[in-house]
Amino acid sequence: MKKALLMMTVLFSSSAFSQQCNVNPALLKATYTVTNNKNNEPTTQALTLWRNQQQVAHQNEITTELWQHLTNKQIRPIRYFNAQQRGIEYQPSEVRGVQNWSAKNQLVDAHLIAKMTLVNTQGTGCDEIKNYVLNEAEAEYKLALFTQSKLVKTFSVSNKKSQVSTLLSLNNVSSNEQAIVAQFAKWDNFQTTDYADIGDNENDPFLAKMINLGFIEHSATGFYNQQGQAIQGEHYH
């Protein structure tokens, strides 16, 4: 029998639970650890989810992906490069793949959750958590989701064939409005280039480097497995 997903014990700071009632779901900062496990060799990286009304950002060490939810329901993405304080702005039509707001706002696509089976509900009120599971031919998905804030507590995906797994686990939640608004304002002050204008700016050393590294093309994004594939409940190779 193929080795199942190696589940780790996840320790949460008390604030991840106690602050649920004090958190505005549309204005928060949530820090996560993403653990990728291949051949029983785990690697980890940090991920921060930022929500500011109709803007959502996913921040990692190198880049920040920010999405603006437009009045016509389209999503306008901006890719920021943290160290260089530069950004590339895209129009909705310039993004490959389906853009789904739920995948940005709660890290897991609502279409995937709809396919999952509700196993049980734990806790009450602000601390209520719904536990879901989905078994497909090659992949097993497990999700624990705070009902009120739509925040993922844990989300795991395991490939039964290749013994590759990904685990997303919540560490802490903050509702410091001043700090959150200030962070979005800081990103807004970064120098940006329209994706359509990149061809006219090929002499820009920063853009030339990003082109060579493959950071220019923008694809549909949500929560990724370690192969860089968006996890949306279709296949997990």
URLINSUL-V837416 format. One record per pair of residues at least 24 apart in sequence whose ideal C-beta (glycine too) atoms are under 8 Angstrom apart, sorted by the first residue. I is the first residue (numbers start at 1). J is the second residue. D is the distance in Angstrom with one decimal. If there is no record, write none. Layout:
# URLINSUL-V837416
[[I,J,D] [I,J,D]]
This chain:
# URLINSUL-V837416
[[2,160,5.2] [2,161,6.6] [2,163,6.2] [3,40,7.7] [3,163,5.2] [4,140,7.7] [4,158,6.5] [4,160,7.4] [5,37,7.6] [5,140,6.6] [5,156,5.9] [5,157,8.0] [5,158,3.3] [5,165,4.3] [5,167,7.7] [6,37,5.5] [6,40,6.7] [6,42,7.4] [6,165,6.5] [7,156,6.8] [7,167,7.3] [8,35,6.5] [8,42,7.7] [8,167,6.5] [8,169,7.7] [10,154,6.0] [10,167,8.0] [10,169,4.3] [10,170,7.9] [12,153,7.7] [12,170,6.3] [12,171,6.9] [12,172,7.9] [13,171,6.5] [13,172,5.0] [15,172,5.7] [15,173,6.2] [15,174,7.7] [16,153,7.8] [16,170,5.5] [16,171,6.8] [16,172,5.6] [16,173,5.4] [17,127,5.6] [19,173,5.2] [19,174,7.7] [19,175,6.5] [20,126,3.9] [20,127,5.6] [20,146,6.3] [20,148,6.4] [20,149,6.0] [20,173,7.4] [21,125,7.2] [21,126,3.8] [22,175,6.0] [23,149,5.7] [23,173,5.8] [23,175,4.5] [24,175,6.1] [24,177,7.9] [25,51,7.2] [25,148,6.9] [25,149,4.5] [25,150,6.0] [25,151,7.8] [26,51,5.9] [26,52,7.8] [26,53,5.4] [27,51,6.1] [27,52,6.1] [27,53,6.7] [27,175,6.7] [27,177,5.8] [27,180,5.9] [28,149,7.3] [28,151,7.8] [28,173,6.1] [28,174,6.7] [28,175,5.3] [28,180,7.1] [29,173,7.3] [29,174,4.4] [29,175,7.7] [29,176,7.3] [29,179,7.4] [29,180,5.8] [29,183,7.8] [30,151,5.7] [30,170,6.3] [30,172,7.2] [30,173,5.0] [30,174,7.6] [31,170,7.7] [31,171,4.6] [31,172,4.9] [31,173,7.9] [32,107,7.7] [32,152,7.6] [32,168,5.6] [32,169,6.3] [32,170,5.8] [32,171,6.3] [33,168,7.7] [33,169,5.2] [33,171,6.0] [34,166,6.8] [34,167,7.3] [34,168,5.5] [35,166,7.1] [35,167,4.4] [35,169,7.2] [36,164,7.7] [36,165,7.4] [36,166,5.4] [36,225,7.4] [36,226,3.8] [37,164,7.0] [37,165,4.6] [37,166,7.5] [37,167,7.4] [38,162,7.9] [38,163,7.3] [38,164,4.9] [38,165,7.9] [38,226,6.7] [39,163,6.7] [40,163,7.7] [43,226,7.7] [47,168,7.4] [49,107,6.2] [49,151,7.9] [50,180,6.5] [50,183,6.5] [50,184,7.2] [51,105,6.7] [51,180,7.9] [52,180,5.8] [52,181,6.6] [52,184,4.9] [55,184,6.2] [56,101,7.9] [56,104,4.5] [56,105,5.2] [57,184,7.3] [57,187,7.2] [58,104,7.3] [58,107,7.8] [58,221,7.6] [63,215,7.5] [64,187,6.5] [65,221,6.0] [66,184,7.9] [66,187,6.2] [67,99,7.8] [67,101,7.6] [67,104,4.8] [69,101,5.6] [73,101,7.8] [74,99,7.5] [75,99,4.4] [75,101,6.1] [75,104,7.1] [77,218,6.0] [78,187,7.7] [78,192,6.8] [79,215,7.2] [79,218,6.5] [80,187,5.5] [80,190,5.7] [81,206,7.9] [81,210,7.3] [81,215,7.7] [84,206,5.9] [85,190,4.8] [85,191,6.8] [86,190,6.0] [86,191,5.4] [86,192,7.2] [86,193,7.5] [86,206,5.6] [87,187,7.3] [87,190,4.7] [87,191,7.1] [87,192,4.0] [87,193,7.4] [88,192,6.7] [88,193,5.7] [88,194,7.8] [88,195,5.7] [88,198,7.4] [88,210,7.5] [88,216,6.8] [88,218,7.7] [89,192,5.0] [89,193,7.1] [89,194,5.3] [89,195,6.5] [90,195,4.8] [90,218,5.1] [91,195,7.3] [91,196,7.5] [94,195,5.3] [94,196,7.2] [94,218,6.8] [95,218,5.0] [95,219,7.1] [95,220,6.7] [96,217,7.0] [96,218,6.9] [96,219,4.9] [96,220,6.6] [97,219,5.2] [97,220,2.9] [97,230,7.5] [98,220,5.4] [99,220,5.7] [100,220,7.5] [100,222,6.9] [100,232,7.6] [103,221,7.3] [103,222,3.1] [103,223,7.1] [103,230,7.3] [103,232,6.8] [104,221,7.6] [104,222,6.9] [105,150,6.9] [106,145,7.5] [106,150,4.6] [106,151,6.9] [106,152,6.4] [107,152,5.2] [107,155,7.0] [107,168,6.7] [107,222,6.7] [107,223,4.7] [108,143,6.3] [108,145,7.5] [108,152,5.9] [108,155,5.7] [108,222,7.1] [108,223,5.9] [108,231,7.6] [109,222,5.5] [109,231,7.8] [109,232,4.5] [109,233,6.7] [111,232,6.6] [111,233,6.5] [112,141,7.1] [112,231,7.4] [112,232,5.6] [112,233,3.5] [113,143,6.8] [113,145,7.3] [115,233,5.4] [116,141,6.4] [116,143,6.4] [121,147,7.7] [129,153,5.8] [134,233,7.0] [136,233,7.9] [136,235,7.9] [136,236,7.8] [138,235,7.1] [138,236,6.4] [138,237,7.5] [139,235,7.3] [139,236,3.9] [141,231,8.0] [141,233,7.1] [149,173,7.7] [155,223,6.8] [157,225,6.2] [157,231,5.6] [157,236,5.6] [159,236,5.3] [159,237,7.1] [162,237,7.5] [164,225,7.4] [164,226,6.8] [164,227,8.0] [166,224,7.9] [166,225,4.7] [166,226,6.1] [166,231,7.3] [168,223,6.2]]
